[in-house]
């Protein structure tokens, strides 16, 4: 029953929201700072290169890569242009369907992501994994999946099949 009045947060909800919203701002900045300092990459650039490094033939459709990196096709296109200029990847027409464009990781791009991975992993461990108990890690995954599902119904939600 919605009477037009906002459903104000109670004290514990407000406390949780404040902590979570601070995390939403500080975590990306902390991840980005380490990657920029150590590798000259943004977090989004790293996600693009890492996604391609794990793809068959280190190749992926741009639209699939955008979804994998949690970005829009427009944002990906700008980042791919920068990465192309650095020699980390190239674009090619999709051989299966010429209407699509593939991003292909170059050897230089592969070396870049392989060199960046240990520092990024250490940062993720120190900021998230090592400060939580194993059960909390599991809960974090489930909570994150639920929140992602609320924003994107195509994202799988725990407990739903």
C-alpha positions in Angstrom: 0.0 0.0 0.0 1.7 3.2 -1.2 0.2 6.4 0.1 2.8 8.5 -1.6 4.9 8.9 1.6 8.5 7.9 1.4 9.5 4.7 3.3 12.2 6.3 5.5 15.1 4.2 6.6 15.2 3.1 10.2 18.4 3.6 12.1 20.0 0.3 11.3 19.1 0.6 7.6 20.5 4.1 7.5 23.7 3.0 9.1 24.1 0.1 6.6 23.3 2.4 3.7 25.8 5.0 4.8 28.6 2.4 5.1 27.6 0.8 1.8 27.4 4.1 -0.1 30.9 5.1 1.2 32.2 1.7 0.0 30.7 2.3 -3.5 32.7 5.5 -3.7 36.0 4.5 -2.0 36.5 1.0 -3.4 36.6 1.9 -7.1 38.9 4.8 -6.3 41.3 2.5 -4.3 41.3 -0.2 -7.1 41.8 2.4 -9.8 44.7 4.2 -7.9 46.7 1.0 -7.5 46.2 0.0 -11.1 47.1 3.4 -12.4 50.2 3.7 -10.2 51.5 0.2 -10.9 50.4 -0.4 -14.5 49.1 2.8 -16.0 45.7 1.2 -16.5 42.2 2.2 -15.2 40.1 -0.5 -13.6 37.8 -0.5 -16.6 40.8 -0.9 -19.0 42.1 -3.8 -16.8 38.7 -5.5 -16.9 38.6 -5.2 -20.7 42.1 -6.7 -21.1 41.5 -9.4 -18.5 38.2 -10.4 -20.2 40.0 -10.7 -23.5 42.9 -12.6 -22.0 40.4 -15.3 -20.9 38.4 -15.5 -24.1 38.9 -18.1 -26.8 41.6 -16.8 -29.1 41.7 -13.7 -26.9 38.9 -12.4 -29.0 35.4 -11.2 -28.1 32.5 -9.3 -29.7 32.5 -5.7 -28.5 29.0 -6.0 -27.2 29.8 -9.0 -25.2 33.0 -7.4 -23.9 31.0 -4.3 -22.8 28.6 -6.5 -20.8 31.5 -8.4 -19.2 33.3 -5.2 -18.2 30.0 -3.8 -16.8 30.1 -0.8 -19.2 28.1 0.6 -22.1 29.2 0.0 -25.7 29.9 3.7 -26.0 32.2 3.7 -23.0 33.9 0.5 -24.2 34.5 2.1 -27.7 36.3 5.0 -26.1 38.4 2.7 -24.0 39.2 0.4 -26.9 40.4 3.4 -28.9 42.8 4.3 -26.1 44.0 0.7 -25.8 44.4 0.4 -29.6 46.6 3.5 -29.6 48.8 1.8 -26.9 49.0 -1.4 -29.0 47.1 -3.5 -26.4 44.3 -4.6 -28.7 42.9 -4.2 -32.2 39.4 -4.3 -33.7 38.4 -6.7 -36.5 35.1 -7.4 -38.2 33.5 -10.5 -36.8 34.0 -13.3 -39.2 30.7 -14.9 -38.3 28.7 -11.8 -38.8 30.1 -8.7 -40.4 27.6 -6.4 -38.6 29.6 -6.9 -35.4 33.1 -5.9 -34.4 35.5 -8.0 -32.4 38.2 -6.8 -30.0 41.4 -8.9 -30.2 44.0 -8.8 -27.5 47.5 -8.3 -28.9 50.6 -10.0 -27.4 51.6 -6.6 -25.9 48.1 -6.3 -24.3 48.4 -9.8 -23.0 51.8 -9.0 -21.4 50.3 -5.8 -19.9 47.4 -7.6 -18.2 49.7 -10.4 -17.0 52.0 -7.9 -15.4 49.1 -5.9 -13.9 47.3 -9.0 -12.4 49.5 -9.7 -9.4 49.3 -6.1 -8.0 45.6 -6.0 -8.7 45.1 -9.3 -7.0 47.1 -8.2 -3.9 45.0 -5.1 -3.7 41.7 -7.0 -4.0 43.0 -9.4 -1.3 44.0 -6.6 1.1 40.9 -4.5 0.6 38.3 -7.3 0.5 39.2 -11.0 0.8 41.7 -10.9 3.7 39.5 -8.7 5.9 36.5 -11.0 5.7 35.9 -14.4 7.2 35.2 -17.3 4.7 31.4 -17.2 5.5 31.4 -13.4 4.9 33.0 -13.9 1.5 30.2 -16.3 0.6 27.6 -13.8 2.0 29.2 -10.9 0.1 28.9 -12.9 -3.2 25.2 -13.7 -2.5 24.4 -10.1 -1.4 26.2 -8.7 -4.5 24.3 -11.0 -6.8 21.0 -10.0 -5.3 21.8 -6.4 -5.6 22.9 -6.8 -9.2 19.8 -8.8 -10.0 17.7 -5.9 -8.6 19.4 -3.6 -11.2 19.6 -6.2 -14.0 17.0 -9.0 -13.9 19.1 -11.0 -16.3 21.8 -11.3 -13.7 21.4 -14.6 -11.8 20.1 -14.3 -8.3 21.0 -16.8 -5.6 18.1 -19.1 -4.8 16.4 -18.6 -8.2 16.7 -21.2 -10.9 
